[in-house]
Amino acid sequence: MKQPFRSKHWRVDWFDPELEHRKYLKAYREDGDYSGDVTLYFGDLHTHTNLSPCAGVHPYNPSPEESYAHAREVARTDFLAIADHAEHITDAQWAESMRIAREHDAPGEFVAWPAVEWATHLHGHRNIYYDRYDVPLISGRTHQTPRKLWDALRRLEARALTVPHHSARELLADLTVTDDELEPAFEIYSNWGNEEYYGAPLQDTERSFTRGFAVDTLLRGYHMGFVGGGDGHPAPPAETGITGIYAKELTLDSLFEALSRRRTIATTGAKIRVDFHINGFPMGSVIRFGPNDVAQLFPLEIGVAVQGTANVEKVDIVENGVTVHTKTKPRKDGAMAYVWRRTAEPPDGMLRTPNNISRFIYVRVTQRDGHMAWTSPIWLDFDYGD
């Protein structure tokens, strides 16, 4: 009989078989244990070109063609989303940018992801990602609130997703509202810095505001994964923040579906590979439980595997914004894999408290060269019932 709250985790393409032979408790794998094969693809979900007027104040001002060429041939990434400012381009420029994107899309080799940046002075900035190229230009001039934006996207024949960014800095995104269906992710890292929590590494705290960070947003009960992007007027694509997407194939449809399911990791620009699952459920999952079946949920088997680009300093497991477990394993090849079991009881052995607590759990990786990575969370949502 199938065990509740236990699933067959996926097979990630990069997992090093040598990791299965550690002396410590490991993320052990058998061929028959997988629910499907996925590949980790890396790319920049947020770059700008010389179509955006504000790019003129910075030293790096590529054309769309130059941006795609850099992402594919220099940065060696799998996809690129050019998200120029919708309010600063014309319908003709938008149509031309979509024509160029279509020309550079090569399924199985490289995906040119159609995207645009929506913004208003009051509600901040959100990127829009589409699953096709024949879509109209939608901007903050015509749809001036997030709810009006989402209503407009639902009326399109194309599918669309939105992602807020620099929500803890000037021009901050309004995160008092979100859409659990159309807004699956939060840009946790970009050229603006680290927006995990106030005072985090790689952050300009003097220009940051509380209540808009990733942890703040998740504590409101939202289900949002993590992505990274350059937002790079001053830098080439895939240089200051990238996203890893676990997808079945390198096509626009497959990447779009994976983003909608929050199968993503964010990094500071290094291609750090991280696998994370709880009881076999992959990152981005929502596990719902109630008072009658909470005992079957625990102990949580939290599996983590990392293949860094440099020596790994530490791997943190974060629960509801608090680091609850840290593992260090200095190795030159930057690899580690393990399972951490979290019981329902407090670690001090005191009387067990009620388990009607919803949780979000994610993994943070820090390398000795300063690069970082974050997995999308997994949610344990308590349902009180009627």
N, C-alpha and C positions, 0 to 999 in steps of 0.2 A: 504494500500500500504506500502511496506517495506521502511523504512527510510534509505537513504544512510548514511553510516558511523555510523550506529547503529547496534549492533549485540547482540545476546543472550549470556551472559557470561556463563561459565561452572559452574558446581556444584563441589566444592572441598569437599573432604570427611571429612576434619577435622573442617569445619566451625562450630563454636559454636552458636547454635540458640539463646542463651542468648544475643549475640551481636546485635541481631535485635531489641532490646528493649531499646536502648540508647535514651537520649533526644537530642543528637546532630545528625546532618545529617549523615545517616548511609548507609552502603552498603546493602540496603534492598533486600530481595530475595523472590520470589514466585516460587512455584513448576513448573509452566508452562513457566518460563523464561529461562530455561537452554538449552544450545546447546549440552550438554553431560556431563556424569559423569567422573571425573578423580580422581586419588589417588596420593598423594604426597609421593614418595619413596625417601629415603635418602641412599647415599653411597659415597664411595671414588673413584674418577675417576683416581687417580694417586698415585700408591704406587709401591715400589720396593722390591725385594727379594734378597736372597743371590746369585741369578744368575747374578746380576749386580756387577762387580768387585769393583766399587767405594763404594758399601755398606760395604766393609771390613774395612773402616776407621771409621765407626760409631758403636755405642754400640748396636744397634738393628738390627739384621741380620736374619730375619725369612726365612723359606722355603716357597714356594708357598702354600703348605698345611697349614702351620701355619698361614699364612696371611688370607686365606679364613676362617679358624676357628675363628680367632680373630674378623674379620669383622662381621661374622654372630652371634657368640655366646657371645662375650664380648662387642663389640661396638653396637651390635643389629642393624646393618644396613641391607639394602635390596639388595645391590649389591656392587661389588668390581671389579675394573679394575687394574690388575697388568700390569704395563707398564715398563718392564725392558728395558735396553738400547740395541737396536738392533745391534749396532756396537760392542758390547762386548759379544754377545752370538753367539753360532753356530747354524746351521740349525737343528742339532739334539736336542739341548737344547730348541730351539723354538718349535719344534714338541712335545717335552715332556711337555713343559709348556702348550701347547694347549690341550694335553691329560688330564692333571690335571685339567685345567679349565672346560673342558667338564664334567669331573666326578663330579665337585662340583656345577655345574649348576642344579638348581632345580626350574623349572618354577612354579610361584605362591608362592614360598617361598624365593628363593635367586637366584640372577643372577651373574654368574662368567663371566664378560665381557671380551672378547678377545681384547687385546690391546698391543701396543709396543711403545717405545719412539724412534723417529727418530731424528738424530742430525748431524750437521756439525759445524766445528769451525767458518765458515763464516756466515751461515744462522741461527744458533741457534737451538732450540729444539722445536719439535712438537710431540704430542702424536697422534697415529693412533688408531681408534676404528673401529672394524669390527662387522658385523652382523652374522658371522659364524666362526667356528673354523678351517676349512680346507683351510687356506690361507698361501701363502709363506711368508718367512721372507723378509721384505723390510727394507733397512737401508740407512743411509747417505753415505755409501761406494759405493753403486751401483746407487743411485739416489741422486745427490749432490746438487740440488736446490729445492726449494718448487714447482716450476712449473713442474720439472721432477717427483717429488714425486706424484703430483696430476695426471699427465698424466698416471703414472704407476697404480695408484689406479683405474682410470677409465677403465683400460684394464682388471681388475680382474672380475671374475664372482661374487664375493662378493661385497656388498656395504661397503663403508668405509668413515669415517669422520676424520678430523684432528683438533687439538686444540693446539695453541701455548701457551707457558708458560715461566715464569720469563723473560718476554720481556723487562723489565726495569732494569734488573740486569746483572751481568756478564753472559756470554753465552747467551746473549739476542737473542730472536727470531727476524727474519727479518720480520717486519710488513709493509714494503713498498709494499708488495704484499700479497694478500689473494685470496681466492676462495669462492665466495658467495654461491656456492652450496655445496662444500665439507668441508668448514671451518666455522661451524656455531657458534662457541663459543670461548671465551677468558678465560683463567684461571686467575681470578681476585684475588684469595687468595690461598696461599699454605704455606708450611713451610718456604718459602722465604719471606713471609709477604704480606702486602696489596699493590696491584698494581692498585688501582683505579685511583689515580692521585698523582702527586709529592707532598710530604709532608703530605700524608694521615695518619691517626692513624695506629698503628701496622706496621710501615714501618721503615726500616733502610735506611734513606735518604742518608747517607754517601756512601752507596754502590749502589745507584740507579742513573739511567740516565733518563733525560727527553726524550720526544717524543715516549716512548715505553709503556706508561701506558694505561689503558683501555679507559679513556676519550680521550687521544690523538688519539687512534686508531679509536674510534667512530667518532671523528670530521673529519676524512678522508672520511667519508661517508660509512664505512663498516657496514654490518649488522651482528653483532656478539653478541650472548648472553653471560651470565656469568656462569662459573662453578667454583667449588672449588675442590682442591685436596691436599693430604698431601705432595706429592713429598717426601715422608718420608723415607729416609734412617735412620734418627735418631729416628723415632717414629713408633709405630704400625699403621696399617691402621685406617682411620677415626678418628684420634686423633687431627690433625692439620689443617684440611680443608675438607669440604664435599660438595656434590652437592645434591640438591633436584630436582627431575624430576617429573613433572606432566604427568602421563601416564595412559592409560586405564587399563593396567594390568601389573603384574610383570613378564614380559618375555623379552628376549633379543630383539626380534623384536619390541615390544612396546616401550621399553626404547630407542632403537636406533632411531625410528621414532620421538619420542618426543624430543630427543637431536637435531635431524636435523631441527626441527621446533622451537628450542630455548625456549622450555617450561621448563626453568630451573631457579633455584635460587642457589646462592653460600653462604656458611656460613663459619665462622672461626672454626667450629667443633661442635657447638651446633645445635640441630635439631629445629631451629627457622622456624616456618611455616608462609609463607607470600603469600597472594593472591593479585594480581594487575591486573587491566584491565582499558582500556580507551574506553569509549562508548560501553562497553561490550566485546571488543576485548582483548584476554588474552596476557600475556607477550610473547614476541617473534614475535608479529604480525607486519606487515608492512602495514600501511594505506596510500594509495596514493591518492592525491587530486590535483586539478588544479584550475586555476583562476575562473572558472565558478561555482565551487561547494564548494569553501572554506567556504561560509556562512553556509552551511549545516553541516560542520564538527564541528563548535563551537556552544555553549560552550562545551569544553571537560569535560566529566564526568569521573573523575579519581577515581576509587574505590580501596581502600586499606583495607586489613584485616590482622591482625598479631596475632599469638599465640606464644608468646615467651617462653623461658625456664626459664626466670627470669624476674624481673621487667624491663619494656621497658623504656629506657631513652628518646628516641625520634625516630620519623619516618620522614625521609626527602624524599621529591619528588624532583628529580634532572632532570633538562631540559638542554640539551646541555652542561653538565658539571657543571652547576650552580644550587645550591639549591634554589628552587623557593617557597617551602612551607615546613614548619616544624610543626609537631604536637607532643605534649607531653601529655601523659595521664598516670601518675604514677598509676599502679595497681599491686598488689602483684601477680596476676595470669598472668601478662604479655600480656593481651588481649586487642585489640582495633579494631574497624572497622569504616570506614567513607568514604564519597565521597567528593572530592574537585572539584569544578567547576572552570575551567580556561576559562575566556572569551577571545575573540580576541582583546579587547581593553587593552591598558596599564592600570595598576591599578591607575595611577595618573589622569586618566580622560582626558588626552591629546588626540588630534586628532588621530584616528586610522591610523596606518602605514600599508603599504601593507603586506599581509599575505603570500607572496611567500617565506616563510622560512621553510626549512625542520628542523625537530626536532627529537631528541631521548629523551625519558623520561623513567626513572627507579626509583625504590624505594630503599632506604637504611635504614636499621633498626640498632639501637644501643641500647644494653641492659646495665643496670647499672653494670653488672658483667664484662663488656668489650667485650663480644661477639658481633659480627656483622653479618648482612646478606644483600645480594643484590639480587634484582630480575633482570632477563634479561630485557633489554629495550623494549619499543614499539616505532616504528618509524612512524613519520608522514612525508612522502616524497612528496614534491611538484613537480609536473610534469608541465613543461612549455609548453609542446606540441610541435608541429612542427613550 
